[in-house]
């Protein structure tokens, strides 16, 4: 049951693609290559392909489901409708918890590129509060600001690639060992799991199904288009930094793009790259706040989260209570959590979320099917494989948090039945 007015359908295909790009071209393109190179060497290029294939399968499942169920909530709604209430709850819980951790990771990444030592956490909190205020004022402002951020990020990436290629430090022989990756198959799969974190933003499009015009056509077009653009950008950037630094050089720095530019002799371009990294983190954080808030709205409507969160602002038509609650929790995480742990925990939640999405899409009938079932099978298997490659501490922590969510819902259902 909804509370108050509904959300307004204001977004077209271009807006939806831009929001997806703002989510996927986030801090991952500036930071994910380093840990991926550390576990797979030049095999991260194979890992990139694996991550892209799994992401594409997940994207088609999300697009197919969003066309049939054009409402807020993403796989939370799809799981409830296709598999049952418990599966929907698990998808929604995994998404909200994992992406709340992602919000903290993006805020900390932004601060790392912009704030001096000792001021990073306060700056991260300020970023969360500022972007929450933008979302609070309405989704059209979110789309407009995301468009600006995506433009800045793409310009920064273009400068980084151009400076690296023209600076004379590129050696294609450094790519010659990609077929025999360091770390073997496990290393490649682990790098794919790390790189998948950077691709996962296309879910933001599906979770905004109530705010997209003609969602039956717009969402299935926007998700694969945004993902395709992102894959091309990531492939070009990954190849460039590996050719410039080699796998050891990429693994040895937290800022591989800036390091590649500085090694090229065009050091003047490094600040441009850092500005782009900060803008990318802001873009991802902006879209995350919008997406998580709308999933919390959907869960609040049926009582899987407190119904207080289901309110929609009568003037701005956004789930304002959900977004304010999210901002409070993210600020708490920002001042307490480790960046690497937040990213790993987010990956665990997101992969489980897409596992359920693939299972839900597999059950759709022929009239609503837009893609072959083999893609959902491949996507679900890929999610499982990438989950088991994550560090065991991350997997253990994720299982514990999932158990907490299950206990909460079980207790609520028992109390309501009395």
C-alpha positions as CSV (number, residue, x, y, z in Angstrom):
1,X,0.0,0.0,0.0
2,X,1.4,3.4,-0.9
3,X,1.5,6.4,1.4
4,X,0.6,9.8,0.0
5,X,1.1,10.9,-3.6
6,X,2.9,8.8,-6.2
7,X,6.2,9.5,-7.9
8,X,6.1,11.6,-11.2
9,X,7.2,10.2,-14.6
10,X,9.6,12.8,-15.8
11,X,12.6,11.0,-17.1
12,X,13.2,10.1,-20.8
13,X,15.7,7.7,-22.4
14,X,18.6,10.1,-22.4
15,X,18.0,11.0,-18.7
16,X,17.9,7.3,-17.8
17,X,21.1,6.6,-19.7
18,X,22.8,9.5,-18.0
19,X,21.8,8.3,-14.6
20,X,23.1,4.8,-15.4
21,X,26.4,6.3,-16.6
22,X,26.6,8.4,-13.5
23,X,26.4,5.3,-11.4
24,X,28.8,3.1,-13.5
25,X,31.4,5.7,-14.3
26,X,32.0,6.3,-10.7
27,X,35.0,5.8,-8.5
28,X,35.5,2.3,-9.9
29,X,37.1,3.4,-13.2
30,X,39.7,5.4,-11.2
31,X,40.3,2.8,-8.4
32,X,39.2,-0.7,-9.2
33,X,42.0,-1.5,-11.6
34,X,44.6,-1.5,-8.8
35,X,43.2,-4.3,-6.7
36,X,42.2,-6.2,-9.8
37,X,45.8,-6.0,-11.1
38,X,47.1,-7.1,-7.7
39,X,45.3,-10.5,-8.0
40,X,45.4,-11.1,-11.7
41,X,48.1,-9.0,-13.3
42,X,47.3,-8.3,-17.0
43,X,44.6,-11.0,-16.5
44,X,42.4,-8.2,-15.2
45,X,41.6,-7.7,-18.9
46,X,40.0,-11.2,-18.9
47,X,38.4,-10.3,-15.6
48,X,36.9,-7.2,-17.2
49,X,35.4,-9.3,-20.0
50,X,33.9,-11.7,-17.4
51,X,32.5,-8.9,-15.3
52,X,31.0,-7.3,-18.4
53,X,29.4,-10.5,-19.5
54,X,27.8,-11.1,-16.1
55,X,26.8,-7.5,-16.0
56,X,25.1,-7.7,-19.4
57,X,23.2,-10.8,-18.4
58,X,22.0,-9.1,-15.3
59,X,21.2,-5.9,-17.2
60,X,18.9,-7.9,-19.7
61,X,17.2,-9.5,-16.8
62,X,16.6,-6.2,-15.1
63,X,15.4,-4.6,-18.3
64,X,13.0,-7.4,-19.0
65,X,11.6,-7.3,-15.5
66,X,11.4,-3.5,-15.3
67,X,9.3,-3.4,-18.5
68,X,6.7,-5.7,-17.0
69,X,6.8,-4.1,-13.5
70,X,7.5,-0.3,-14.0
71,X,7.5,0.6,-10.4
72,X,10.1,1.6,-7.8
73,X,12.0,-1.2,-6.0
74,X,13.9,-3.1,-8.7
75,X,14.6,-6.8,-7.8
76,X,12.7,-6.4,-4.5
77,X,9.5,-6.0,-6.5
78,X,10.5,-8.5,-9.1
79,X,11.3,-11.2,-6.5
80,X,8.0,-10.6,-4.7
81,X,6.0,-10.8,-7.9
82,X,7.8,-13.8,-9.5
83,X,9.3,-15.8,-6.7
84,X,7.4,-14.9,-3.5
85,X,7.6,-12.4,-0.7
86,X,10.6,-13.9,1.1
87,X,12.8,-13.9,-2.1
88,X,11.7,-10.3,-2.7
89,X,12.7,-9.4,0.8
90,X,16.1,-11.0,0.5
91,X,16.7,-9.0,-2.7
92,X,15.6,-5.8,-1.2
93,X,17.6,-6.3,2.0
94,X,20.7,-7.2,0.1
95,X,20.4,-4.2,-2.1
96,X,19.7,-1.7,0.6
97,X,22.5,-2.9,2.9
98,X,25.0,-3.4,0.1
99,X,24.3,-0.1,-1.5
100,X,24.3,1.8,1.7
101,X,27.9,0.5,2.1
102,X,28.5,1.7,-1.5
103,X,27.3,5.2,-0.6
104,X,29.9,5.3,2.2
105,X,32.6,4.0,-0.2
106,X,31.8,6.7,-2.8
107,X,31.8,9.5,-0.2
108,X,35.1,8.3,1.2
109,X,36.6,8.1,-2.3
110,X,35.4,11.6,-3.1
111,X,37.1,12.9,0.0
112,X,40.3,11.0,-0.7
113,X,40.7,13.0,-3.9
114,X,39.7,16.4,-2.6
115,X,40.5,16.7,1.1
116,X,43.8,17.0,3.0
117,X,44.8,14.3,5.5
118,X,42.7,14.5,8.7
119,X,39.7,16.2,6.9
120,X,38.6,13.4,4.7
121,X,35.8,12.0,6.8
122,X,34.2,15.5,7.6
123,X,34.3,16.2,3.8
124,X,32.8,12.9,3.1
125,X,29.9,13.6,5.5
126,X,29.4,17.0,3.8
127,X,29.2,15.4,0.4
128,X,26.5,13.0,1.6
129,X,24.5,15.8,3.1
130,X,24.8,18.0,0.1
131,X,23.8,15.4,-2.4
132,X,20.9,14.3,-0.2
133,X,19.6,17.8,-0.4
134,X,19.8,17.7,-4.2
135,X,17.8,14.5,-4.3
136,X,15.3,15.9,-1.8
137,X,14.5,18.7,-4.2
138,X,13.4,16.3,-7.0
139,X,14.5,13.8,-9.5
140,X,14.8,16.2,-12.4
141,X,17.5,18.1,-10.6
142,X,19.2,14.7,-9.9
143,X,19.2,14.0,-13.7
144,X,20.5,17.5,-14.5
145,X,23.4,17.4,-12.1
146,X,24.3,13.8,-13.1
147,X,24.5,15.0,-16.7
148,X,27.1,17.6,-15.7
149,X,29.1,15.1,-13.6
150,X,29.1,12.5,-16.4
151,X,30.4,15.2,-18.8
152,X,33.2,16.1,-16.4
153,X,34.2,12.5,-15.9
154,X,34.3,11.7,-19.6
155,X,36.4,14.7,-20.3
156,X,38.8,13.8,-17.5
157,X,39.1,10.2,-18.8
158,X,39.7,11.5,-22.4
159,X,42.5,13.7,-21.0
160,X,44.0,10.8,-19.1
161,X,44.0,8.4,-22.1
162,X,45.2,11.1,-24.5
163,X,48.0,12.3,-22.3
164,X,49.2,8.7,-21.6
165,X,49.1,7.6,-25.2
166,X,50.8,10.8,-26.6
167,X,53.3,11.1,-23.8
168,X,55.5,8.3,-25.1
169,X,55.5,6.0,-22.1
170,X,53.1,3.4,-23.5
171,X,54.5,-0.1,-24.4
172,X,52.1,-2.6,-25.8
173,X,54.5,-5.4,-24.9
174,X,53.3,-5.0,-21.3
175,X,50.0,-6.5,-22.5
176,X,51.7,-9.5,-23.9
177,X,51.2,-11.8,-20.9
178,X,47.5,-11.4,-20.6
179,X,46.8,-14.9,-21.7
180,X,48.8,-16.3,-18.7
181,X,47.5,-14.2,-15.9
182,X,49.1,-13.9,-12.5
183,X,47.0,-15.7,-9.9
184,X,45.5,-18.2,-12.3
185,X,41.8,-18.7,-12.8
186,X,41.0,-17.8,-9.2
187,X,42.8,-14.5,-9.6
188,X,41.0,-13.7,-12.8
189,X,37.6,-14.4,-11.2
190,X,38.5,-12.4,-8.2
191,X,39.4,-9.5,-10.4
192,X,36.1,-9.9,-12.2
193,X,34.3,-9.7,-8.8
194,X,36.2,-6.5,-8.0
195,X,35.5,-5.0,-11.4
196,X,31.8,-6.0,-11.3
197,X,31.4,-3.5,-8.4
198,X,32.1,-0.7,-10.9
199,X,29.5,-2.0,-13.4
200,X,26.6,-2.4,-11.0
201,X,25.1,1.0,-11.5
202,X,22.6,0.1,-14.2
203,X,20.2,-1.0,-11.4
204,X,19.6,2.6,-10.7
205,X,17.6,2.9,-13.9
206,X,15.4,-0.1,-13.0
207,X,14.8,1.2,-9.4
208,X,13.5,4.5,-10.8
209,X,10.7,2.7,-12.8
210,X,8.0,5.0,-11.4
211,X,9.7,8.1,-12.7
212,X,10.5,7.1,-16.3
213,X,8.2,8.0,-19.2
214,X,7.0,5.0,-21.2
215,X,9.0,2.5,-19.0
216,X,8.1,-0.5,-21.2
217,X,10.3,0.9,-23.9
218,X,12.6,3.3,-22.1
219,X,14.1,1.0,-19.5
220,X,15.0,-2.0,-21.9
221,X,16.7,0.5,-24.2
222,X,18.5,2.6,-21.6
223,X,20.1,-0.2,-19.5
224,X,22.0,-2.0,-22.3
225,X,23.0,1.3,-23.9
226,X,24.4,2.7,-20.6
227,X,26.2,-0.6,-19.9
228,X,27.6,-0.8,-23.5
229,X,29.1,2.7,-23.3
230,X,30.6,1.9,-19.9
231,X,32.2,-1.3,-21.1
232,X,33.9,0.5,-24.0
233,X,35.2,3.3,-21.7
234,X,36.5,0.7,-19.1
235,X,38.3,-1.4,-21.8
236,X,40.1,1.6,-23.3
237,X,41.2,2.9,-19.9
238,X,42.3,-0.5,-18.6
239,X,44.4,-1.2,-21.7
240,X,45.9,2.3,-21.5
241,X,47.0,2.1,-17.9
242,X,48.4,-1.4,-18.3
243,X,50.4,-0.5,-21.3
244,X,51.7,2.6,-19.5
245,X,52.5,1.1,-16.1
246,X,52.5,-2.7,-16.5
247,X,50.5,-4.9,-14.1
248,X,53.0,-4.3,-11.2
249,X,52.8,-0.5,-11.6
250,X,49.0,-0.6,-11.7
251,X,48.8,-2.8,-8.6
252,X,51.3,-0.6,-6.7
253,X,49.3,2.6,-6.8
254,X,45.9,3.6,-5.5
255,X,45.6,6.2,-8.4
256,X,46.5,4.3,-11.6
257,X,45.2,6.9,-14.0
258,X,47.0,9.7,-12.3
259,X,50.1,7.6,-12.1
260,X,49.9,6.8,-15.8
261,X,49.5,10.5,-16.7
262,X,52.4,11.5,-14.5
263,X,54.6,8.7,-16.0
264,X,53.8,10.0,-19.5
265,X,55.5,13.4,-19.0
266,X,52.2,15.2,-19.1
267,X,52.1,15.7,-15.3
268,X,50.0,18.9,-15.8
269,X,47.1,16.7,-16.7
270,X,47.1,14.8,-13.4
271,X,45.0,17.4,-11.5
272,X,42.4,17.1,-14.2
273,X,42.3,13.3,-13.6
274,X,41.9,13.9,-9.9
275,X,39.0,16.3,-10.5
276,X,37.4,13.7,-12.7
277,X,37.8,11.1,-10.0
278,X,36.1,13.3,-7.5
279,X,33.3,14.1,-9.9
280,X,32.8,10.4,-10.6
281,X,32.5,9.6,-7.0
282,X,29.9,12.3,-6.6
283,X,28.0,11.1,-9.6
284,X,27.9,7.5,-8.2
285,X,26.9,8.8,-4.7
286,X,24.1,10.9,-6.2
287,X,22.6,8.1,-8.1
288,X,23.0,5.6,-5.2
289,X,21.1,7.9,-2.8
290,X,18.2,8.0,-5.3
291,X,18.2,4.3,-6.0
292,X,18.5,3.1,-2.4
293,X,15.8,5.6,-1.3
294,X,13.3,4.2,-3.8
295,X,14.0,0.6,-2.8
296,X,13.4,1.6,0.8
297,X,10.2,3.3,-0.3
298,X,9.0,0.1,-1.9
299,X,9.9,-2.0,1.1
300,X,8.2,0.4,3.4
301,X,5.0,0.3,1.5
302,X,4.5,-3.4,2.4
303,X,6.0,-3.3,5.8
304,X,9.4,-5.0,5.1
305,X,10.9,-1.8,6.4
306,X,9.2,0.6,8.7
307,X,6.1,2.1,7.0
308,X,7.3,5.5,8.1
309,X,9.8,5.3,5.2
310,X,7.1,4.9,2.6
311,X,6.1,8.6,2.5
312,X,6.5,10.6,-0.7
313,X,7.0,14.4,-0.4
314,X,3.8,16.2,-1.5
315,X,5.7,18.9,-3.3
316,X,9.0,17.4,-4.6
317,X,7.5,13.9,-5.2
318,X,10.5,12.0,-3.7
319,X,10.8,9.4,-0.9
320,X,12.1,12.1,1.4
321,X,12.0,10.1,4.7
322,X,13.8,7.1,3.2
323,X,16.5,9.4,1.8
324,X,17.0,11.2,5.1
325,X,17.2,8.0,7.0
326,X,19.7,6.7,4.4
327,X,21.8,9.8,4.7
328,X,22.0,9.5,8.5
329,X,23.1,5.9,8.2
330,X,25.7,6.6,5.5
331,X,27.1,9.5,7.6
332,X,27.5,7.1,10.5
333,X,29.3,4.6,8.3
334,X,31.6,7.3,6.8
335,X,33.0,8.0,10.2
336,X,33.5,4.4,11.2
337,X,34.1,2.0,8.3
338,X,37.1,1.1,6.1
339,X,36.9,1.8,2.4
340,X,38.0,-1.6,1.2
341,X,35.7,-3.4,3.5
342,X,32.7,-1.3,2.4
343,X,33.4,-2.1,-1.3
344,X,33.7,-5.9,-0.6
345,X,30.5,-5.9,1.4
346,X,28.7,-4.0,-1.2
347,X,29.8,-6.5,-3.9
348,X,28.4,-9.4,-1.8
349,X,25.0,-7.7,-1.5
350,X,24.8,-6.6,-5.1
351,X,25.7,-10.1,-6.5
352,X,23.0,-11.7,-4.4
353,X,20.5,-9.1,-5.5
354,X,21.2,-9.9,-9.2
355,X,21.1,-13.6,-8.5
356,X,17.5,-13.2,-7.4
357,X,16.8,-10.8,-10.4
358,X,18.0,-13.5,-12.8
359,X,15.9,-16.1,-11.1
360,X,12.8,-13.9,-11.3
361,X,13.4,-13.1,-15.0
362,X,13.8,-16.8,-15.8
363,X,10.1,-17.3,-14.7
364,X,8.6,-14.7,-17.0
365,X,6.2,-16.0,-19.7
366,X,6.8,-15.7,-23.4
367,X,4.6,-12.5,-23.7
368,X,7.0,-10.6,-21.4
369,X,10.2,-12.2,-22.5
370,X,12.6,-10.0,-24.4
371,X,15.8,-12.0,-24.0
372,X,16.5,-15.8,-24.1
373,X,16.5,-17.7,-20.8
374,X,20.1,-18.8,-21.3
375,X,21.2,-15.3,-20.4
376,X,19.4,-15.5,-17.0
377,X,21.1,-18.9,-16.4
378,X,24.5,-17.5,-17.3
379,X,23.9,-14.4,-15.2
380,X,22.8,-16.4,-12.1
381,X,25.7,-18.7,-12.4
382,X,28.1,-15.8,-12.9
383,X,26.8,-14.1,-9.7
384,X,27.4,-17.3,-7.7
385,X,30.9,-17.8,-9.0
386,X,31.9,-14.2,-8.3
387,X,30.5,-14.3,-4.8
388,X,32.6,-17.2,-3.8
389,X,35.8,-15.4,-5.0
390,X,35.3,-12.6,-2.5
391,X,37.3,-12.7,0.7
392,X,35.9,-15.0,3.3
393,X,35.6,-12.3,5.8
394,X,33.4,-10.4,3.5
395,X,31.2,-13.4,2.8
396,X,30.9,-14.2,6.5
397,X,29.9,-10.7,7.3
398,X,27.4,-10.6,4.5
399,X,25.8,-13.8,5.7
400,X,25.5,-12.5,9.2
401,X,23.8,-9.3,8.0
402,X,21.4,-11.3,5.8
403,X,20.5,-13.4,8.8
404,X,19.7,-10.3,10.8
405,X,17.3,-9.2,8.1
406,X,15.7,-12.6,8.0
407,X,15.3,-12.6,11.8
408,X,13.7,-9.1,11.6
409,X,11.1,-10.0,9.0
410,X,10.3,-13.3,10.7
411,X,9.8,-11.6,14.0
412,X,7.6,-8.9,12.4
413,X,5.4,-11.6,10.7
414,X,5.1,-13.5,13.9
415,X,4.0,-10.4,15.8
416,X,1.5,-9.3,13.2
417,X,0.0,-12.8,13.1
418,X,-1.0,-12.6,16.8
